[in-house]
Structure formats: structure tokens, C-alpha cells
Amino acid sequence: MAIETLKSEITGTVWKILFEEGAVIEAEAELMILESMKMEIPVEAEYKGRIQKILVAEGDPVEEDQDLAVIEVD
């Protein structure tokens, strides 16, 4: 199985995390929501798999291209 890292596409703040570590996810599932300039931006999984590690917490600032989560791809 491959390991993929989910990255932030924007600079902002982690507003909400929708899954816990160990959760099985489908491709295009919304994993978390980032907030930037009063806009909510969903972060979607590119692949089906299992969340191995969430690297941020709600309220954390994030930079563009920052690692957000590690996913074990099916």
C-alpha cells in the first residue's frame, strides 16, 4: 500500500477536522475545512484509504503546501 501526504492548497487556519486518525475514507471525502479571509475551503482526499496521522489541530495556522495528514492509500 502506498502512503500519500495531504497538503494545504492555501495559507489559513484549520477551522474543523471532520475525521479521526484510523478512519477509512473514500476518494473526494472532505477531511477538514480551512478558513482563509472569512472563506471556508474544504480539503478533500484524492484517494480512498485510511488516515494514518493528522498533522494539524483545529485552530492551527497553516501555510500553502504544508502537510496536513498522512493517508495509507488502498
ABEGO torsion letter per residue (X at the ends): XBBBBBBBABBBBBABBABBBGBBBBBGBBABBBBBGGBBBBBBBABBEBBABBABBBGBBBBBGBBABBBBBX
